[in-house]
Amino acid sequence: MIQEILYDCKIDRTRQPAMFSAASGDEARPLLVGLHTWSYNHTDYYKKFAACCEKYNWNFIFPEFRGPNWWPEACGSDFVVSDIEDAVRHVCQIANVDKKRIYLCGGSGGGHCSLLLAGRRPDLWTAVSSWCPISDIRYWHEQCSAMNLGYYKNIESACGGNPETDAAARKQAMVRSPISWLPNAAELPLAINCGIHDGHVGKGTVPVDQSIFAFNVLAAPEDRISWDDAMYIVKNETIPEHLHCREVDPAFGEHKVLFRRVSNNVRLTIFDGNHDLYENAALEWLSRQVKGTPTSWDPGPASAALDPESSQLTS
């Protein structure tokens, strides 16, 4: 049964809120840490994760990690990292957790945070599934300004100024950006997923190149996507002919996989969709990852596909 709890956070000796449900039975079960979006909807968003965890009989925690990302204590701060560390520790103390199967998943602002925690605490996770993530806060500030999206004001509020013109704010943006930390995640199975139409008016707020550049940090040099190809994808909402993908992944349902590449221990999937997270598809992939065993990159079954109306994110 899902319930709101308070758990101890060491960074400032406060108790912070989270939604939590324990797996049933006596055997050790996996733990999913689910992450909220940029603006944080405490009353609704966790329910999608919770329903999937109930189906899989997993332990689940959905921490607040300092709320919406316009507060300096939020938006990838040290408080955020510490709170999520403490959320994992707390569940391991009060529930029977399989330590070889601790997973992290989020989309949009949660995609940002999942990439950040992959880089800052790769040892905590068995695998990470990140959807439509922001990988570079300063660059997203520039993109949001160009698109006249108010998120650039959130970034300035969190970072203490405009990272384009203020050196201290630019430093804060760098520290809060996953792209600064992702080299630490070289050994961690990481699946990055994004809809090709994201970042266009009425379709989403995070352009696809944010995912591409995160992939490039961890990919082998020969597997990286060029700047020209990334810009082509963003501008035209289509994949260049020489990058067309023939892989079929039934777990994405009607949202066809348009591009997929695995390199080292990271996979990038660009699908025919918008600013979306498909929780069932994410958990199906995570469920096949066990610490100490080879990463499974096999496509998922059609049973993992979600009703597309239930998976759209709001930032």
N, C-alpha and C positions, 0 to 999 in steps of 0.2 A: 504494500500500500504506500503510495507516494505521500510524503508529508514534509512540511517545512521544519528545518532544524537550525540550530545555531552551533557553530563549531569554533574552537579556539584557533586564533591566528597569531603566530609568534611575532610577526614584524612590528606590531604595535600593541600587542596584548589585548586585542579586542575579540569579541565573538561576532562572526559574520554569518549571514543567512545563506541557506542553500535548500534546494528541494532534494529529497533523498528517498530511495526505496531499496530495500534489501531483497536479495534473491531468496527464494524458498528452498527448504531442504537443508541437509547437514553437510553436503559436500562443498568444497571450495568452488566458487563460481567467478566468472570474469567480472571486471568493473569497467563501466563506461563513465568517463567524465564528459558530460555534454556542456557546450559553451553557448552563451547567449549571443545575440546579434549586437551590432554597434550601439543601438539605442536602448537595448535591454527591456524585453517584455516579460516580466516575472510571472504574469498570471496565465500565460498561454503557451509560449514557445516550448517550454520544457515538456509539454504533454506528448509531442511527437516522439521525442527520444524515450520518454517513459513507456509509451505503448510498445515500442520496439524492444526495450529491455524486458518488459513483462513477457513478451512472446519468447524471447531467448532465455528467460530466467537468469538475467544478469543483475548484479548490483549496479546502482545508478546514483550519481550525484550531479547536481546542476548548481554550481556555486554562483554567487552574485559577482564575485571578484571586483568589487567596488563600483558596480553599476555602469551607467552609460558613459560613453567614451569622451565626454567633454570635461570630465573632472580630471585634475592632474594626478589623483591617486589611481585613476583607471587608465585605459588606453595604453596597455602594455608596460605599465610602470613596474617597479620592484614590488609594490604591494600586490599587484595582480599575480606575478610569478609566485610570490610567497604564499598567497591565499590558495592558489591551486595546488601547490605542494602540500599544504596543510589539509586540503580537502581529501587528497589521496591518503594521507596519513590517517586522517580521522576515520574514513571508511574501513581501512585495513584494521583499525582498532576495534570497531564495533560490529563488523560483519566478516563472514568467512570468504576471503578474497583469494582467488587463484593469482598468485604474484607473477605468474608467467603470462597472464592475459589481462593486462591493464591498458585500456584504450582511451584515446582522446579524439573528439570529433566536434567540429563547429563549422558554421557557414557565415559569410559576410564578416562582421566584426568578430564572430567566433572563428571564422577562417583565419583572420589575422592572428587571433590569440593562439589558435592551434599551431600555426607555423612558428610563432614566437616561442611557445613552450617546447616545441620539437627541437628548436635550436638552443634554448637556454637550459632545459632539463631533459635531454634525450634519454638519460638513464631511467627516467620514471616510466617510460611507455614501452609497450610491446609494439605498437603501431599507431600511426596517426592518420586520420582521414580529414582533409581540409577542403572546403568548398567555397568557391568564389572569394578567395582571400585577398586582403590587402597585404602586400609584402613590403612595400616601401611607403612609409607615411608621408615623407616630403613630396614624393612624386604624386601620391594620391591627392595631396593638398593642391598641387598644380592642376591635376586633372579635374578636381571638383570645382576649382575656381573657373576653369575654362568652360565647364558645363553649367556653371551657376548653381551648383548644389551646395546647400548650407553646411555640409560636412567640413568644408575647409575652415569654417568658423569654429567647429568643434575641435579640430586639430590645433588651431591657434590657442584656444582656451586650455587644452590639456598640456600643450608644450610651452605655454607662456609667451607666445608671440608668433609672428609669421616666420616659418622656417625658410622662406625664400629670402628674407631680408635681415633676419635677426640671428646672429651666430649662436647664441645660447639656445634659442628655440630649434635651430637646425640640429644642434647636438642632441637635444631631447628627442627630436624626430628620429634621428639615427638610432639612438638607444632603444626606442620603442618599435623599431622596424624589424620584422623577422629576417629580412635580407642581411642584416648585420650579424645575425647569430646562426643562420642556417648551416654554415660549414661544419658546425659541431654535430649536425644530425646525419653525418655521412653513413653511419651504420644503422640508422633507424628506418624501418619500412614506412614510407610516406607516400600517400596517394593524394595528389592535388587534382581537383576537378573544377571545371568552370563551364558555364553556358556561353556559347559563341556570341549571343546577342547582348550579353551583359555589358553595361556601360553605355548603352544607347537609350535615348529618350523613351520613357515608358517601359523599358525592359530591364532596368537594373542600374546600379550605381558604381560598379567596380569593373573597369575594363579588363579584358582578357590578358593584356600584357602583364598585369600584376601577378598572375599565375605563371605565365611563361618565364618571367625573370626569376621567380622563386625556383622553378624547375632548373633553369640554367645554372644556378649556384651549385646544385648538387650533381648535375649530369656530367658525364664525361665530355671533354671538349668537342669531340666529333658528333655528339648527340645534341648539342645545344641548338636552339632555334635562333636564327639570325635576327638582328634588329629589323632588317627590311621585311622579313617574313612576319615578324610579330606585328609591325605596323600595318602590313597588308591585312592581316586577320582582323585587327581592331577596326580599321577603316571600312572594310568591305563586308564584314560579318560572314566571311567564308574562308575556307582553307585553300591556300595555293595548290595548284594541280600537282606539283611535285611532292606535296606533303599529304596527299589524300590517303585516308585510312581504310583498310579493308576489314578491320577487326569488327566483329559483332559482339556486343555485350548485352544479353537479354535482361540483365539486372537494371538497365536504364530504360526498359520499356519502350515507349514510342519515341523517346529522346535519343535518336541515333548517335552513336559515337562517330564524330567527324575526324578526330585526330587522337592518336594515342601513341605514347612512346615511353618505354621503360629504359632507364639508364642508371647504372650502379644500383642504388636502393630506393630510387624515386620513380614515380610514374605520373605523367601528366595526361589527363583526359579532357578533351574539349568536346562537348556534346551539343546537340541541337536543342538549346534551351536558353533560359534567361538567368536571372539571379536566383538560382535554385539549389536546394540541398535535398537529395533523395535518401532519407534516413535508412530505409530498409536496405538499399543498395550499399550504403556505407557500412552498416553493421554486418551485412553478409560478408563483405570483404574482410573487415576486421576480425570476424569470427574464425577465419581460417589462418590467422597469424598467431603463432605461439613462440614466445621468446626462446632463443636457442635453436630454432629450426629454420630452414630456408624460407624465404618469403614466397608466398603464393600470389602469383599475378594472374591466375586463371580468371576468365570471365565468370560472372555470377549467373545464377539461374533466373529464369523469367519470374519465378515466385518472389524474387526480391524487388521487383519493380513496384513503384508506388503509383497510386492515382495522382496524375500530374497536378491536380487542383490542391492536393494536400501538402505540396512540397515547396511552394514558392516562398521565398524569404522576403521579409521587409527589413531594411537596415535599422 
